[in-house]
Amino acid sequence: MNEGVNPITRILWRSDDDGSAERFSGRATAEGWRLEGVVVLPIEGEPAAIRYHVELDPGWRTRQAEVAIDVHAGHRTITFVADGDGGWKVDGAQAEPLDGCIDVDFGFTPATNTLQVRRLGLEVGESRTLPVAWLAFPALTVQPLVQTYTRLDADRWRYGDEDFTAELVVDPDGYVLRYGDDIWQATAHRSD
């Protein structure tokens, strides 16, 4: 990956799978990295919006994250704080089931797959299996999920968990351009 070459990346993703669109940005900060996005999509047939951000240390380990969901029925915010060594708090409470997880993964965006792509630094042909703090969507439950990442080529990865597998195409900085055949597709991409 090109460390620091592209300090700001902006992507517009579309998902035919769940009818969503997302405006995403990722950038270097004084503390490491910040990923943020706004997703618009239907939830239970109602127009909804999800705003999120993830704060990462220089090694791409999750340190904080927040997800704010706005639907017709109301607003919900979920906060994550991680110590970078596998300890977590969710909404201010210790989350012992997440012990050992380093990364957060949000089920409504491909943005959080970049964390593992960047942090693991795998060579072509290498695989790694690890637990992540997974925010399932649309259930909005937080639980550990064991995931496997395999680097297939310079710009291609295979993601897998116990129920699902997809190929990811990434840009030179590890941001997802395509996730599966129709799950998420970048329709606009700019780095500067």
C-alpha positions in Angstrom: 0.0 0.0 0.0 1.1 3.5 -0.7 1.8 4.9 2.8 0.8 8.6 2.8 0.7 9.0 -1.0 -3.0 9.8 -1.0 -3.8 11.7 2.2 -7.6 11.9 1.3 -9.6 9.4 -0.6 -13.2 9.9 -1.5 -15.5 7.1 -2.8 -19.1 6.9 -3.8 -20.4 3.3 -3.4 -23.6 1.9 -4.7 -25.1 -1.4 -3.6 -27.7 -3.2 -5.7 -27.9 -5.9 -3.0 -29.4 -3.6 -0.3 -30.4 -0.5 -2.3 -27.8 1.8 -0.7 -25.5 4.6 -1.7 -22.6 5.9 0.4 -20.3 8.8 0.3 -17.0 7.8 2.0 -13.8 9.6 2.9 -10.6 8.2 4.4 -7.6 10.3 5.4 -4.5 10.4 7.5 -4.6 12.3 10.8 -2.1 13.3 13.4 -3.2 10.2 15.4 -3.3 7.8 12.5 -6.3 7.5 10.2 -10.0 8.5 10.1 -12.7 6.8 8.0 -16.1 8.3 7.7 -19.2 7.9 5.6 -22.9 8.6 5.1 -25.0 5.8 3.9 -28.6 6.2 2.6 -30.7 3.1 2.3 -34.1 1.6 3.1 -34.5 0.0 6.6 -37.7 -2.0 6.9 -39.1 -0.2 3.9 -38.4 3.3 5.3 -35.8 5.8 4.0 -32.9 5.9 6.5 -29.4 7.4 6.9 -26.4 6.0 8.7 -23.5 8.3 9.6 -20.3 6.7 10.9 -16.7 7.4 11.7 -13.8 5.2 12.7 -10.6 6.5 14.3 -7.5 4.3 13.9 -4.0 4.5 15.2 -1.0 4.5 12.8 -1.0 0.7 12.7 -4.7 0.7 11.5 -6.0 -0.6 14.9 -9.4 0.6 15.8 -9.4 3.1 18.7 -12.9 4.6 18.5 -15.9 4.5 16.3 -19.5 5.8 16.2 -22.5 4.8 14.2 -25.6 7.1 14.1 -28.7 5.6 12.6 -31.7 7.9 11.6 -34.9 6.2 10.7 -38.6 7.3 10.8 -39.0 5.7 14.3 -36.1 7.6 15.8 -32.4 7.9 16.2 -29.9 5.4 17.6 -26.1 5.9 18.3 -23.7 3.1 19.0 -20.2 4.0 20.3 -17.1 1.8 20.3 -13.8 2.4 22.3 -10.9 0.0 21.8 -7.6 -0.1 23.6 -5.8 -1.4 20.5 -4.8 -4.6 22.3 -8.2 -6.4 22.1 -10.2 -4.7 24.9 -13.5 -3.0 24.0 -16.3 -0.8 25.4 -19.6 -0.6 23.5 -21.8 2.3 24.6 -19.6 2.8 27.6 -19.9 -0.8 28.9 -17.2 -3.4 28.9 -17.7 -5.8 26.0 -15.9 -8.9 27.1 -17.2 -11.1 24.2 -15.1 -8.8 21.9 -11.9 -9.5 23.8 -9.1 -10.2 21.4 -10.6 -8.3 18.5 -8.5 -5.5 17.0 -10.7 -4.4 14.2 -14.3 -3.2 13.9 -16.5 -4.2 11.0 -19.8 -2.6 10.0 -22.2 -4.8 8.0 -23.6 -1.8 6.0 -20.4 -0.6 4.4 -17.3 -2.0 2.6 -15.1 0.8 4.3 -14.2 -1.3 7.3 -12.7 -4.1 5.2 -9.8 -1.7 4.5 -8.8 -2.0 8.2 -7.8 -5.7 7.7 -6.3 -5.1 4.3 -4.1 -2.4 5.6 -3.2 -3.8 9.0 -2.5 -7.3 8.0 0.0 -6.4 5.2 -0.3 -9.8 3.6 1.8 -10.9 0.6 0.1 -12.4 -2.5 -1.0 -16.0 -1.6 -1.0 -15.4 2.2 -4.1 -15.8 4.4 -5.0 -14.7 7.9 -7.9 -15.6 10.1 -8.9 -13.3 13.0 -11.9 -12.2 15.1 -13.4 -8.8 14.6 -16.0 -6.7 16.5 -18.8 -7.0 14.0 -21.9 -4.7 13.9 -24.4 -6.9 12.2 -26.8 -5.2 9.9 -29.8 -4.7 9.9 -30.0 -6.3 13.4 -27.5 -3.8 14.8 -26.1 -6.4 17.2 -22.4 -6.3 18.2 -20.6 -9.6 18.3 -17.3 -11.2 17.5 -17.1 -12.7 14.0 -14.2 -14.8 12.8 -13.1 -13.6 9.3 -10.4 -14.8 6.9 -8.6 -12.5 4.5 -6.5 -14.0 1.6 -4.5 -11.8 -0.7 -5.1 -13.0 -4.3 -3.1 -10.4 -6.2 -1.9 -6.8 -5.8 -5.4 -5.4 -6.0 -7.6 -8.5 -5.1 -8.5 -10.1 -1.8 -10.9 -12.9 -0.8 -13.0 -12.2 2.3 -14.7 -15.1 4.1 -16.5 -15.9 7.3 -18.5 -19.0 8.4 -21.4 -18.1 6.2 -20.1 -16.0 3.4 -17.3 -15.4 0.9 -16.6 -12.5 -1.5 -13.8 -11.2 -3.7 -12.7 -7.6 -3.0 -11.0 -5.3 -5.5 -9.1 -2.5 -3.8 -7.2 0.6 -4.9 -3.5 1.1 -4.2 -4.3 2.3 -0.7 -6.5 -0.7 0.2 -9.9 1.0 -0.2 -12.5 -1.2 -1.6 -13.6 -0.5 -5.2 -15.7 -3.6 -5.7 -17.1 -6.1 -3.1 -18.5 -9.3 -4.7 -20.3 -9.1 -7.9 -23.1 -6.7 -6.9 -22.8 -6.1 -3.2 -20.9 -2.8 -3.4 -19.4 -1.0 -6.4 -17.5 2.3 -6.5 -19.2 4.6 -9.0 -16.8 7.5 -8.3 -13.3 7.5 -6.7 -10.8 10.3 -6.1 -7.5 10.5 -4.1 -5.6 13.7 -3.6 
